[in-house]
Amino acid sequence: MKRMCDVLWLGLGLANHDPGKFADPLAFDMNREHINHHLSFGAGPHRCLGMHLARHELIIALTEWHKRIPDYELASGEQLYERGAQLSMNKLPLRWDDARLAG
């Protein structure tokens, strides 16, 4: 009996960039249709147990950030890329006006 063993590796980093699912998959759009259809916290038996806590922590962190620094932007000339390890980013270069923070 011949037995074959093949390995199939799926790049989960591409799952959230499916143009068949999202009209402009590389754009950040908080109003896009099906915004909750993503694999950021895994799926099925591999779903992150801490996903609900992580979402609440993100809400708190971003709310506090926007209270202190409401106007910011990606530093000019920079592009964001997701890289490997749990879809993390290596850097997020932002720019904002420091004078506004002094008061």
HELIX and SHEET records of a PDB file:
HELIX    1   1 LEU A   12  HIS A   17  5                                   6    
HELIX    2   2 GLY A   44  HIS A   46  5                                   3    
HELIX    3   3 MET A   51  ARG A   68  1                                  18    
HELIX    4   4 ALA A   85  LEU A   87  5                                   3    
HELIX    5   5 ALA A   99  ALA A  102  1                                   4    
SHEET    1   A 2 GLU A  73  LEU A  74  0                                        
SHEET    2   A 2 LEU A  94  ARG A  95 -1                                        
SHEET    1   B 2 GLU A  82  ARG A  83  0                                        
SHEET    2   B 2 SER A  88  MET A  89 -1                                        
END                                                                             
